[in-house]
Amino acid sequence: MAMPPALKKYWAKKRKTRKTTTRKRRTTRKGDLTLKRKKAYSSKKKSYKPRKKSSFMKLPKVPKVLTKVAMGMGAASLAAIAVGFIAPQFAPIARPVAALVAGGIPGVAAELLINQGMLSNITGIFTGGGGGINEARLAGGL
């Protein structure tokens, strides 16, 4: 029996909207194929790109205490030069003050040990070489 044209058109439309697979839908497990015949949960490979190296030269890491010592010493010497031009009598006071401002306590300690002559006094005690100021007074007859 031939199908009437209206029914033919109806079934043609139905056939287009029907699912492409006849399989029952269930939850997809890892490793299974999906309804579109692709592997489920396919892992994308990570691409490891090498990191860009910085173009400028890297300096070695220096401990913070040493940087403070260096800053204190530099500030003390600059302050001594500047104050030496204006008021030379205040240069010995300006050095430790500038070291304290720039380098904190490590800067002052280093400045006093190295530039104020305390280092030679301390080493003189251990080596047995005179007491510094007292030896000069004794030699002068005081």
Summary of the structure (lengths in Angstrom):
residues: 142
radius of gyration: 43.8
end to end distance: 144.2
largest distance: 145.9
contacts: 279
relative contact order: 0.07
helix: 57%
strand: 1%
